[in-house]
Amino acid sequence: MASSALISILITFLVIILVLYLVQRLPLDARMRQIAQIIVIIIGIISLLKYLAVF
């Protein structure tokens, strides 16, 4: 059970990093890119907290 949760957390963390990288590659102005990064980070934190059984 613990290894399954650890793998899920690791996969979620890697997906967050990948999406943040892809947001950096988008042809957006700096303000929109920053907003997109903040949204991705918030969603990622909520997902990680879900795996840690906080929610």
PQR file with spaces between the fields and no chain letter, atoms N, CA, C, O and H, PARSE charges and radii, in Angstrom:
ATOM       1  N    MET     1       0.825   -1.195    0.000 -0.4000 1.5000
ATOM       2  CA   MET     1       0.000    0.000    0.000 -0.0000 2.0000
ATOM       3  C    MET     1       0.864    1.251    0.000  0.5500 1.7000
ATOM       4  O    MET     1       0.581    2.198   -0.733 -0.5500 1.4000
ATOM       5  N    ALA     2       1.910    1.265    0.811 -0.4000 1.5000
ATOM       6  CA   ALA     2       2.770    2.444    0.894 -0.0000 2.0000
ATOM       7  C    ALA     2       3.546    2.660   -0.395  0.5500 1.7000
ATOM       8  O    ALA     2       3.741    3.800   -0.817 -0.5500 1.4000
ATOM       9  H    ALA     2       2.140    0.496    1.406  0.4000 1.0000
ATOM      10  N    SER     3       3.988    1.582   -1.021 -0.4000 1.5000
ATOM      11  CA   SER     3       4.742    1.736   -2.265 -0.0000 2.0000
ATOM      12  C    SER     3       3.838    2.228   -3.388  0.5500 1.7000
ATOM      13  O    SER     3       4.286    2.973   -4.260 -0.5500 1.4000
ATOM      14  H    SER     3       3.830    0.656   -0.678  0.4000 1.0000
ATOM      15  N    SER     4       2.589    1.826   -3.380 -0.4000 1.5000
ATOM      16  CA   SER     4       1.644    2.306   -4.381 -0.0000 2.0000
ATOM      17  C    SER     4       1.412    3.810   -4.240  0.5500 1.7000
ATOM      18  O    SER     4       1.356    4.527   -5.239 -0.5500 1.4000
ATOM      19  H    SER     4       2.225    1.220   -2.672  0.4000 1.0000
ATOM      20  N    ALA     5       1.280    4.279   -3.019 -0.4000 1.5000
ATOM      21  CA   ALA     5       1.100    5.709   -2.782 -0.0000 2.0000
ATOM      22  C    ALA     5       2.360    6.471   -3.174  0.5500 1.7000
ATOM      23  O    ALA     5       2.279    7.561   -3.739 -0.5500 1.4000
ATOM      24  H    ALA     5       1.326    3.696   -2.208  0.4000 1.0000
ATOM      25  N    LEU     6       3.517    5.903   -2.878 -0.4000 1.5000
ATOM      26  CA   LEU     6       4.771    6.550   -3.230 -0.0000 2.0000
ATOM      27  C    LEU     6       4.926    6.659   -4.739  0.5500 1.7000
ATOM      28  O    LEU     6       5.366    7.692   -5.243 -0.5500 1.4000
ATOM      29  H    LEU     6       3.583    5.017   -2.419  0.4000 1.0000
ATOM      30  N    ILE     7       4.573    5.620   -5.457 -0.4000 1.5000
ATOM      31  CA   ILE     7       4.643    5.648   -6.917 -0.0000 2.0000
ATOM      32  C    ILE     7       3.664    6.670   -7.478  0.5500 1.7000
ATOM      33  O    ILE     7       4.001    7.396   -8.413 -0.5500 1.4000
ATOM      34  H    ILE     7       4.215    4.780   -5.047  0.4000 1.0000
ATOM      35  N    SER     8       2.470    6.736   -6.928 -0.4000 1.5000
ATOM      36  CA   SER     8       1.485    7.717   -7.377 -0.0000 2.0000
ATOM      37  C    SER     8       1.972    9.144   -7.139  0.5500 1.7000
ATOM      38  O    SER     8       1.789   10.016   -7.988 -0.5500 1.4000
ATOM      39  H    SER     8       2.197    6.147   -6.168  0.4000 1.0000
ATOM      40  N    ILE     9       2.585    9.375   -5.994 -0.4000 1.5000
ATOM      41  CA   ILE     9       3.117   10.704   -5.693 -0.0000 2.0000
ATOM      42  C    ILE     9       4.247   11.057   -6.655  0.5500 1.7000
ATOM      43  O    ILE     9       4.326   12.186   -7.139 -0.5500 1.4000
ATOM      44  H    ILE     9       2.733    8.666   -5.304  0.4000 1.0000
ATOM      45  N    LEU    10       5.110   10.102   -6.928 -0.4000 1.5000
ATOM      46  CA   LEU    10       6.224   10.335   -7.843 -0.0000 2.0000
ATOM      47  C    LEU    10       5.724   10.635   -9.249  0.5500 1.7000
ATOM      48  O    LEU    10       6.222   11.556   -9.897 -0.5500 1.4000
ATOM      49  H    LEU    10       5.046    9.185   -6.535  0.4000 1.0000
ATOM      50  N    ILE    11       4.759    9.879   -9.724 -0.4000 1.5000
ATOM      51  CA   ILE    11       4.198   10.108  -11.059 -0.0000 2.0000
ATOM      52  C    ILE    11       3.525   11.473  -11.128  0.5500 1.7000
ATOM      53  O    ILE    11       3.676   12.191  -12.117 -0.5500 1.4000
ATOM      54  H    ILE    11       4.355    9.131   -9.198  0.4000 1.0000
ATOM      55  N    THR    12       2.789   11.830  -10.095 -0.4000 1.5000
ATOM      56  CA   THR    12       2.141   13.142  -10.065 -0.0000 2.0000
ATOM      57  C    THR    12       3.184   14.248  -10.092  0.5500 1.7000
ATOM      58  O    THR    12       3.019   15.229  -10.817 -0.5500 1.4000
ATOM      59  H    THR    12       2.667   11.246   -9.292  0.4000 1.0000
ATOM      60  N    PHE    13       4.241   14.113   -9.326 -0.4000 1.5000
ATOM      61  CA   PHE    13       5.309   15.105   -9.300 -0.0000 2.0000
ATOM      62  C    PHE    13       5.964   15.247  -10.675  0.5500 1.7000
ATOM      63  O    PHE    13       6.237   16.361  -11.121 -0.5500 1.4000
ATOM      64  H    PHE    13       4.375   13.317   -8.736  0.4000 1.0000
ATOM      65  N    LEU    14       6.213   14.132  -11.342 -0.4000 1.5000
ATOM      66  CA   LEU    14       6.815   14.177  -12.673 -0.0000 2.0000
ATOM      67  C    LEU    14       5.880   14.820  -13.693  0.5500 1.7000
ATOM      68  O    LEU    14       6.334   15.560  -14.565 -0.5500 1.4000
ATOM      69  H    LEU    14       5.992   13.227  -10.980  0.4000 1.0000
ATOM      70  N    VAL    15       4.585   14.547  -13.594 -0.4000 1.5000
ATOM      71  CA   VAL    15       3.614   15.170  -14.496 -0.0000 2.0000
ATOM      72  C    VAL    15       3.570   16.677  -14.267  0.5500 1.7000
ATOM      73  O    VAL    15       3.476   17.444  -15.226 -0.5500 1.4000
ATOM      74  H    VAL    15       4.215   13.946  -12.886  0.4000 1.0000
ATOM      75  N    ILE    16       3.636   17.106  -13.023 -0.4000 1.5000
ATOM      76  CA   ILE    16       3.644   18.544  -12.720 -0.0000 2.0000
ATOM      77  C    ILE    16       4.864   19.210  -13.359  0.5500 1.7000
ATOM      78  O    ILE    16       4.752   20.273  -13.971 -0.5500 1.4000
ATOM      79  H    ILE    16       3.713   16.483  -12.244  0.4000 1.0000
ATOM      80  N    ILE    17       6.014   18.585  -13.215 -0.4000 1.5000
ATOM      81  CA   ILE    17       7.235   19.136  -13.807 -0.0000 2.0000
ATOM      82  C    ILE    17       7.112   19.197  -15.326  0.5500 1.7000
ATOM      83  O    ILE    17       7.493   20.199  -15.931 -0.5500 1.4000
ATOM      84  H    ILE    17       6.105   17.722  -12.718  0.4000 1.0000
ATOM      85  N    LEU    18       6.585   18.141  -15.954 -0.4000 1.5000
ATOM      86  CA   LEU    18       6.414   18.117  -17.402 -0.0000 2.0000
ATOM      87  C    LEU    18       5.468   19.217  -17.866  0.5500 1.7000
ATOM      88  O    LEU    18       5.756   19.904  -18.846 -0.5500 1.4000
ATOM      89  H    LEU    18       6.275   17.327  -15.462  0.4000 1.0000
ATOM      90  N    VAL    19       4.348   19.391  -17.181 -0.4000 1.5000
ATOM      91  CA   VAL    19       3.384   20.422  -17.572 -0.0000 2.0000
ATOM      92  C    VAL    19       3.987   21.812  -17.384  0.5500 1.7000
ATOM      93  O    VAL    19       3.767   22.692  -18.216 -0.5500 1.4000
ATOM      94  H    VAL    19       4.114   18.832  -16.385  0.4000 1.0000
ATOM      95  N    LEU    20       4.736   22.024  -16.314 -0.4000 1.5000
ATOM      96  CA   LEU    20       5.391   23.318  -16.124 -0.0000 2.0000
ATOM      97  C    LEU    20       6.394   23.596  -17.239  0.5500 1.7000
ATOM      98  O    LEU    20       6.511   24.731  -17.701 -0.5500 1.4000
ATOM      99  H    LEU    20       4.914   21.309  -15.638  0.4000 1.0000
ATOM     100  N    TYR    21       7.112   22.573  -17.670 -0.4000 1.5000
ATOM     101  CA   TYR    21       8.040   22.725  -18.792 -0.0000 2.0000
ATOM     102  C    TYR    21       7.288   23.080  -20.078  0.5500 1.7000
ATOM     103  O    TYR    21       7.714   23.951  -20.837 -0.5500 1.4000
ATOM     104  H    TYR    21       7.017   21.651  -17.295  0.4000 1.0000
ATOM     105  N    LEU    22       6.178   22.402  -20.309 -0.4000 1.5000
ATOM     106  CA   LEU    22       5.402   22.676  -21.514 -0.0000 2.0000
ATOM     107  C    LEU    22       4.787   24.068  -21.484  0.5500 1.7000
ATOM     108  O    LEU    22       4.673   24.711  -22.528 -0.5500 1.4000
ATOM     109  H    LEU    22       5.831   21.695  -19.693  0.4000 1.0000
ATOM     110  N    VAL    23       4.391   24.542  -20.314 -0.4000 1.5000
ATOM     111  CA   VAL    23       3.859   25.901  -20.195 -0.0000 2.0000
ATOM     112  C    VAL    23       4.953   26.905  -20.543  0.5500 1.7000
ATOM     113  O    VAL    23       4.676   27.928  -21.169 -0.5500 1.4000
ATOM     114  H    VAL    23       4.484   24.019  -19.467  0.4000 1.0000
ATOM     115  N    GLN    24       6.193   26.623  -20.144 -0.4000 1.5000
ATOM     116  CA   GLN    24       7.309   27.507  -20.487 -0.0000 2.0000
ATOM     117  C    GLN    24       7.510   27.596  -21.994  0.5500 1.7000
ATOM     118  O    GLN    24       7.945   28.628  -22.505 -0.5500 1.4000
ATOM     119  H    GLN    24       6.418   25.791  -19.636  0.4000 1.0000
ATOM     120  N    ARG    25       7.195   26.523  -22.700 -0.4000 1.5000
ATOM     121  CA   ARG    25       7.404   26.483  -24.150 -0.0000 2.0000
ATOM     122  C    ARG    25       6.285   27.165  -24.935  0.5500 1.7000
ATOM     123  O    ARG    25       6.435   27.410  -26.132 -0.5500 1.4000
ATOM     124  H    ARG    25       6.841   25.685  -22.284  0.4000 1.0000
ATOM     125  N    LEU    26       5.165   27.474  -24.279 -0.4000 1.5000
ATOM     126  CA   LEU    26       4.051   28.110  -24.976 -0.0000 2.0000
ATOM     127  C    LEU    26       4.399   29.540  -25.378  0.5500 1.7000
ATOM     128  O    LEU    26       5.089   30.248  -24.645 -0.5500 1.4000
ATOM     129  H    LEU    26       5.043   27.275  -23.307  0.4000 1.0000
ATOM     130  N    PRO    27       3.918   29.958  -26.544 -0.5600 1.5000
ATOM     131  CA   PRO    27       4.190   31.340  -26.979  0.2800 2.0000
ATOM     132  C    PRO    27       3.215   32.330  -26.342  0.5500 1.7000
ATOM     133  O    PRO    27       2.356   32.889  -27.025 -0.5500 1.4000
ATOM     134  N    LEU    28       3.348   32.541  -25.056 -0.4000 1.5000
ATOM     135  CA   LEU    28       2.494   33.465  -24.318 -0.0000 2.0000
ATOM     136  C    LEU    28       3.343   34.604  -23.773  0.5500 1.7000
ATOM     137  O    LEU    28       4.563   34.484  -23.661 -0.5500 1.4000
ATOM     138  H    LEU    28       4.046   32.087  -24.501  0.4000 1.0000
ATOM     139  N    ASP    29       2.691   35.702  -23.440 -0.4000 1.5000
ATOM     140  CA   ASP    29       3.439   36.765  -22.783 -0.0000 2.0000
ATOM     141  C    ASP    29       3.747   36.340  -21.342  0.5500 1.7000
ATOM     142  O    ASP    29       3.190   35.365  -20.838 -0.5500 1.4000
ATOM     143  H    ASP    29       1.700   35.799  -23.531  0.4000 1.0000
ATOM     144  N    ALA    30       4.628   37.077  -20.704 -0.4000 1.5000
ATOM     145  CA   ALA    30       5.143   36.667  -19.389 -0.0000 2.0000
ATOM     146  C    ALA    30       4.042   36.587  -18.338  0.5500 1.7000
ATOM     147  O    ALA    30       4.057   35.689  -17.496 -0.5500 1.4000
ATOM     148  H    ALA    30       5.080   37.869  -21.115  0.4000 1.0000
ATOM     149  N    ARG    31       3.091   37.508  -18.375 -0.4000 1.5000
ATOM     150  CA   ARG    31       2.018   37.529  -17.370 -0.0000 2.0000
ATOM     151  C    ARG    31       1.127   36.291  -17.489  0.5500 1.7000
ATOM     152  O    ARG    31       0.806   35.662  -16.481 -0.5500 1.4000
ATOM     153  H    ARG    31       3.078   38.238  -19.059  0.4000 1.0000
ATOM     154  N    MET    32       0.726   35.938  -18.712 -0.4000 1.5000
ATOM     155  CA   MET    32      -0.134   34.765  -18.916 -0.0000 2.0000
ATOM     156  C    MET    32       0.614   33.474  -18.568  0.5500 1.7000
ATOM     157  O    MET    32       0.027   32.541  -18.019 -0.5500 1.4000
ATOM     158  H    MET    32       0.986   36.449  -19.531  0.4000 1.0000
ATOM     159  N    ARG    33       1.896   33.426  -18.885 -0.4000 1.5000
ATOM     160  CA   ARG    33       2.696   32.247  -18.549 -0.0000 2.0000
ATOM     161  C    ARG    33       2.786   32.074  -17.042  0.5500 1.7000
ATOM     162  O    ARG    33       2.708   30.952  -16.542 -0.5500 1.4000
ATOM     163  H    ARG    33       2.372   34.184  -19.330  0.4000 1.0000
ATOM     164  N    GLN    34       2.949   33.167  -16.316 -0.4000 1.5000
ATOM     165  CA   GLN    34       3.029   33.104  -14.858 -0.0000 2.0000
ATOM     166  C    GLN    34       1.702   32.635  -14.265  0.5500 1.7000
ATOM     167  O    GLN    34       1.692   31.831  -13.333 -0.5500 1.4000
ATOM     168  H    GLN    34       3.012   34.079  -16.722  0.4000 1.0000
ATOM     169  N    ILE    35       0.591   33.127  -14.792 -0.4000 1.5000
ATOM     170  CA   ILE    35      -0.725   32.695  -14.314 -0.0000 2.0000
ATOM     171  C    ILE    35      -0.922   31.204  -14.578  0.5500 1.7000
ATOM     172  O    ILE    35      -1.430   30.484  -13.718 -0.5500 1.4000
ATOM     173  H    ILE    35       0.599   33.781  -15.549  0.4000 1.0000
ATOM     174  N    ALA    36      -0.526   30.742  -15.753 -0.4000 1.5000
ATOM     175  CA   ALA    36      -0.658   29.316  -16.085 -0.0000 2.0000
ATOM     176  C    ALA    36       0.204   28.464  -15.157  0.5500 1.7000
ATOM     177  O    ALA    36      -0.227   27.394  -14.727 -0.5500 1.4000
ATOM     178  H    ALA    36      -0.114   31.326  -16.452  0.4000 1.0000
ATOM     179  N    GLN    37       1.404   28.921  -14.846 -0.4000 1.5000
ATOM     180  CA   GLN    37       2.279   28.177  -13.939 -0.0000 2.0000
ATOM     181  C    GLN    37       1.681   28.105  -12.539  0.5500 1.7000
ATOM     182  O    GLN    37       1.747   27.060  -11.892 -0.5500 1.4000
ATOM     183  H    GLN    37       1.754   29.790  -15.196  0.4000 1.0000
ATOM     184  N    ILE    38       1.106   29.187  -12.072 -0.4000 1.5000
ATOM     185  CA   ILE    38       0.494   29.197  -10.735 -0.0000 2.0000
ATOM     186  C    ILE    38      -0.678   28.228  -10.684  0.5500 1.7000
ATOM     187  O    ILE    38      -0.851   27.509   -9.700 -0.5500 1.4000
ATOM     188  H    ILE    38       1.051   30.036  -12.598  0.4000 1.0000
ATOM     189  N    ILE    39      -1.483   28.207  -11.742 -0.4000 1.5000
ATOM     190  CA   ILE    39      -2.624   27.287  -11.794 -0.0000 2.0000
ATOM     191  C    ILE    39      -2.142   25.839  -11.769  0.5500 1.7000
ATOM     192  O    ILE    39      -2.701   25.010  -11.051 -0.5500 1.4000
ATOM     193  H    ILE    39      -1.343   28.791  -12.541  0.4000 1.0000
ATOM     194  N    VAL    40      -1.107   25.534  -12.550 -0.4000 1.5000
ATOM     195  CA   VAL    40      -0.573   24.170  -12.586 -0.0000 2.0000
ATOM     196  C    VAL    40      -0.024   23.771  -11.217  0.5500 1.7000
ATOM     197  O    VAL    40      -0.241   22.644  -10.771 -0.5500 1.4000
ATOM     198  H    VAL    40      -0.653   26.208  -13.133  0.4000 1.0000
ATOM     199  N    ILE    41       0.678   24.674  -10.551 -0.4000 1.5000
ATOM     200  CA   ILE    41       1.242   24.370   -9.232 -0.0000 2.0000
ATOM     201  C    ILE    41       0.141   24.138   -8.208  0.5500 1.7000
ATOM     202  O    ILE    41       0.242   23.223   -7.391 -0.5500 1.4000
ATOM     203  H    ILE    41       0.854   25.589  -10.913  0.4000 1.0000
ATOM     204  N    ILE    42      -0.909   24.950   -8.241 -0.4000 1.5000
ATOM     205  CA   ILE    42      -2.017   24.772   -7.292 -0.0000 2.0000
ATOM     206  C    ILE    42      -2.706   23.432   -7.518  0.5500 1.7000
ATOM     207  O    ILE    42      -2.982   22.706   -6.563 -0.5500 1.4000
ATOM     208  H    ILE    42      -0.991   25.693   -8.906  0.4000 1.0000
ATOM     209  N    ILE    43      -2.983   23.104   -8.772 -0.4000 1.5000
ATOM     210  CA   ILE    43      -3.617   21.816   -9.076 -0.0000 2.0000
ATOM     211  C    ILE    43      -2.705   20.667   -8.652  0.5500 1.7000
ATOM     212  O    ILE    43      -3.181   19.661   -8.127 -0.5500 1.4000
ATOM     213  H    ILE    43      -2.759   23.694   -9.547  0.4000 1.0000
ATOM     214  N    GLY    44      -1.405   20.808   -8.876 -0.4000 1.5000
ATOM     215  CA   GLY    44      -0.456   19.770   -8.475 -0.0000 2.0000
ATOM     216  C    GLY    44      -0.403   19.578   -6.972  0.5500 1.7000
ATOM     217  O    GLY    44      -0.354   18.445   -6.493 -0.5500 1.4000
ATOM     218  H    GLY    44      -1.018   21.625   -9.303  0.4000 1.0000
ATOM     219  N    ILE    45      -0.413   20.666   -6.225 -0.4000 1.5000
ATOM     220  CA   ILE    45      -0.395   20.561   -4.760 -0.0000 2.0000
ATOM     221  C    ILE    45      -1.667   19.887   -4.260  0.5500 1.7000
ATOM     222  O    ILE    45      -1.618   19.053   -3.356 -0.5500 1.4000
ATOM     223  H    ILE    45      -0.453   21.586   -6.614  0.4000 1.0000
ATOM     224  N    ILE    46      -2.797   20.246   -4.844 -0.4000 1.5000
ATOM     225  CA   ILE    46      -4.058   19.611   -4.444 -0.0000 2.0000
ATOM     226  C    ILE    46      -4.018   18.111   -4.751  0.5500 1.7000
ATOM     227  O    ILE    46      -4.486   17.302   -3.950 -0.5500 1.4000
ATOM     228  H    ILE    46      -2.837   20.924   -5.578  0.4000 1.0000
ATOM     229  N    SER    47      -3.465   17.741   -5.902 -0.4000 1.5000
ATOM     230  CA   SER    47      -3.356   16.318   -6.250 -0.0000 2.0000
ATOM     231  C    SER    47      -2.447   15.573   -5.277  0.5500 1.7000
ATOM     232  O    SER    47      -2.764   14.462   -4.853 -0.5500 1.4000
ATOM     233  H    SER    47      -3.085   18.398   -6.553  0.4000 1.0000
ATOM     234  N    LEU    48      -1.317   16.185   -4.924 -0.4000 1.5000
ATOM     235  CA   LEU    48      -0.408   15.539   -3.981 -0.0000 2.0000
ATOM     236  C    LEU    48      -1.046   15.406   -2.603  0.5500 1.7000
ATOM     237  O    LEU    48      -0.863   14.393   -1.928 -0.5500 1.4000
ATOM     238  H    LEU    48      -1.060   17.088   -5.268  0.4000 1.0000
ATOM     239  N    LEU    49      -1.791   16.423   -2.187 -0.4000 1.5000
ATOM     240  CA   LEU    49      -2.472   16.330   -0.888 -0.0000 2.0000
ATOM     241  C    LEU    49      -3.548   15.249   -0.909  0.5500 1.7000
ATOM     242  O    LEU    49      -3.811   14.615    0.113 -0.5500 1.4000
ATOM     243  H    LEU    49      -1.940   17.245   -2.735  0.4000 1.0000
ATOM     244  N    LYS    50      -4.163   15.038   -2.055 -0.4000 1.5000
ATOM     245  CA   LYS    50      -5.156   13.966   -2.172 -0.0000 2.0000
ATOM     246  C    LYS    50      -4.492   12.601   -1.979  0.5500 1.7000
ATOM     247  O    LYS    50      -5.040   11.726   -1.308 -0.5500 1.4000
ATOM     248  H    LYS    50      -3.950   15.553   -2.885  0.4000 1.0000
ATOM     249  N    TYR    51      -3.313   12.429   -2.569 -0.4000 1.5000
ATOM     250  CA   TYR    51      -2.596   11.152   -2.411 -0.0000 2.0000
ATOM     251  C    TYR    51      -2.112   10.957   -0.976  0.5500 1.7000
ATOM     252  O    TYR    51      -1.988    9.822   -0.517 -0.5500 1.4000
ATOM     253  H    TYR    51      -2.869   13.140   -3.114  0.4000 1.0000
ATOM     254  N    LEU    52      -1.843   12.024   -0.279 -0.4000 1.5000
ATOM     255  CA   LEU    52      -1.401   11.918    1.105 -0.0000 2.0000
ATOM     256  C    LEU    52      -2.585   11.815    2.069  0.5500 1.7000
ATOM     257  O    LEU    52      -2.397   11.833    3.285 -0.5500 1.4000
ATOM     258  H    LEU    52      -1.943   12.946   -0.651  0.4000 1.0000
ATOM     259  N    ALA    53      -3.788   11.709    1.539 -0.4000 1.5000
ATOM     260  CA   ALA    53      -5.019   11.519    2.301 -0.0000 2.0000
ATOM     261  C    ALA    53      -5.331   12.695    3.214  0.5500 1.7000
ATOM     262  O    ALA    53      -5.872   12.519    4.306 -0.5500 1.4000
ATOM     263  H    ALA    53      -3.942   11.694    0.550  0.4000 1.0000
ATOM     264  N    VAL    54      -4.988   13.889    2.763 -0.4000 1.5000
ATOM     265  CA   VAL    54      -5.359   15.087    3.515 -0.0000 2.0000
ATOM     266  C    VAL    54      -6.807   15.454    3.200  0.5500 1.7000
ATOM     267  O    VAL    54      -7.555   15.899    4.070 -0.5500 1.4000
ATOM     268  H    VAL    54      -4.549   14.032    1.876  0.4000 1.0000
ATOM     269  N    PHE    55      -7.189   15.255    1.923 -0.4000 1.5000
ATOM     270  CA   PHE    55      -8.574   15.545    1.513 -0.0000 2.0000
ATOM     271  C    PHE    55      -9.381   14.279    1.475  0.5500 1.7000
ATOM     272  O    PHE    55     -10.569   14.314    1.152 -0.5500 1.4000
ATOM     273  H    PHE    55      -6.582   14.893    1.216  0.4000 1.0000
